[in-house]
C-alpha cells in the first residue's frame, strides 16, 4: 500500500528583519593638519594641503613653524614626497655626498633626488643638509623636477641675466608658481620659509 504523502510542514513564520545597525562614526580628522601656529598665515591653506597629502610634517606636535627657514635636508624630503620619487637605499649606492650619512633622516630622499637629477650638491662633494634653502635654489629644484626652463628675462629686477637660477625662476613665474617677494623683486638669496615652500609646492602640483 503506498505511503501517503507526508503532511506538508507549514511555512515557518518569517523572522522580522533585524533593526539595522547604526552607521559607524566617521574617522576623526588626522592630527597632521592640527597646527596651532598657522591660523594667521597666508600659507595656511597650502600647509593643510601638504600635511594632508603626507608631504610635510610639523616641527613638533601642533606646531608647523611657517616662518622658519626650510633646510636643504627638509626640502629633499618634501620634494621626494611631492613628486613621488622612488626611494634609494642609502646603504647601497656609493656615497654621493661626504656630509650625508646613511643614518641621516633625509638621506634616502637626498639620494632619490640626486638619482633623478633634481639635486646636484656643491663642488666640494657636499650637500649641506642643515643649511637653509635660498629662494633661488628651491626655484631650480622645483623647475628641474617639473622639467621647466624659460628664456624670458627681466621679470624680476634683482635676478641678473647671468644668474644660473634665472631660467628656473622665470619658468615658475610664467606659470604663476611664484610671484616674487615684492613687485618686480624675487629676493633670490633670501632663505625660503617653511610656509612659502608649502605654497610653492601646492601651486606646482595643482595649478
N, C-alpha and C positions, 0 to 999 in steps of 0.2 A: 504494500500500500504506500503510495508516495507520501513523503513527509510534507505536511502543509507548510507553505511559506511562513517563515517567522513573521511575527507581527512587527511591522516597521517601528523602529525606535523614533520617537518624536524628535524633531529638531531641537537641539539644545537652545535654551533661552539665550539670545545674544547678550554677550557681556558689554555693558556700556563702555564707550570709549573712555580711556583714562584721561584725567584732567591734563591738558598739555603743560609741559614743564616751562617755567618762565625762561625767557631768553637770558643767556649768560650776560653778566655785567661786562661792559667794554673794558678792554685793557687800559690801564692808566697811561697817560702821556709819558713818553720817555723822559728820563731825567736830563738827557743831554741838552735839551733846549731850555732848561730852567736856570738861566743865568740871571743873577740879580743885578748885574752891573751894565746891562745893555739897553735898559728902557729909554734912556735919553740919547742913545747913539743913532746917528743917521744910517749906520750899517746894521741895525738890529734885524731887519728882515733877512739880509744876506747871512748873518751869523746863525739865525734859526734854521734857515735852509741848509747851510753847510753842516750844522750839527745834526740835523735830522737825517741827512744823507750819509752820516758817518765820516765826513771829510775832516771836520775839526772837532777838537775836544777842548774843554776849559783848562785853565791853569791849575784849578783846584775845584772841588765841588761848589757850584753856584757862582763861580767867577770865571769870566772869559778874558778879561783884561783887554778890551778892544783898542785901547790907546797905547798899549805897549808894543815895542818893535817886535817884528817876527824874525826869528833866527833862520839861518840858512838850513839848519837841520830840520826845523819845523816846516819850512817851506817844502823841502823834499818830500816829507811825509804827506802834506796836504795835496801836493801836485800828483804824487803817485796814486793817492786815493781818488782825486778828481778825475783823472784820465784813465783810471783802472789799469795801470801798468802791471805786467806780470812780475811777481816777486823774484828777486835774485838772492840766493843763499849767500850770506856774507862770508861763510866758511869755505865756499867752493872756489870762486874765481880768485885770481891773484889780486892783492890789494891795489886798488886804483889810487887811493889817496893815503898819504902817510899818516894823516891825523884822523882817520875814520877807522876805529877798531871794530871788530866783528860784534862786540857786545854793546856798541852804541845803539841806543833805541831807534835812531834814524838810519842806521847803516843799510838795512835792506832797501829802504826807499831811495837812498842816495845812489846805491848801485843800480837800482832799477832805472832811475833817471839817466844815469851815465850810459847804461846799455842801450837806452832808447835815443841817445844823442841829445837829450834835453839839457843836461848839465855838463860842464867841461872842467870845472875846477880852475886852479891857479897854476901859474907857470912853475911854481916850486913843488908841484905834485901834492898840494894840499887842497882840501875842500873848505876848511874853516867852518865847521857846522855850528859853532856857538856865535859866530859873528852875525850882526844884524844884516838883513837883506835891504839893499837900496831899491828905490822905486824903478830905476832903470834896469837893475838886474832882474826883478820879478817880471818886468815887461818882456825882456828877452826870453826868459824861461817859458812864460805862457805862450809867446809867439812861436817858439820852437815846438812846443807840444801841439800847437794847432797847425803848424806848417805855414805860418804867416810871415810876410815881409812887405815893405812898401817903399817905393821910390819917392814918395811925397817928402817935401822939405818945408820947414818954416811954420809948421802948426804951432810949435812952442818956441818962444824967443830964447829960452835957456837950454835948448837942445841943439848943439852945434852940428853943422853938416857932417863933420868928421867924427862925431860921436859913434862908437861902434854899436851902440844900442839904438841909434836913431831909426833904422828900418823897422825894428820891433815896436818902438814907441809909436811911430806914425801908423803902423798897421793896426794897433789896438785902438788908437784914436779914431781912425777911419770907421771902425766897426762900433764905436761907442762904448768899448770896453773900459776905456779910461777917458776922463775929461780933464785931466791935469789937476794941479793943486790950487790953481787960481787962473783967472783969464790970461791966456797966452803963455802960461808957465806950467812946467811939468815937475820942477824940483827934483831932477834926476838923481841927485846924490843923497837926498834925504832918506832915512830909513822908512820902509813901508810898515805901517802899523797893522796889527792883527785884524782889526775891523776892516781896514781898507782892503786887505788881502781877501777877506771873505767876499766883499762886493765885487772885486775884480774877477774872482773865480766864478761867482754866480752869473755875472754878465757874459763871461767867456763861454760858459756851458749852456745857458738858457737863451741868450739873445741870438 
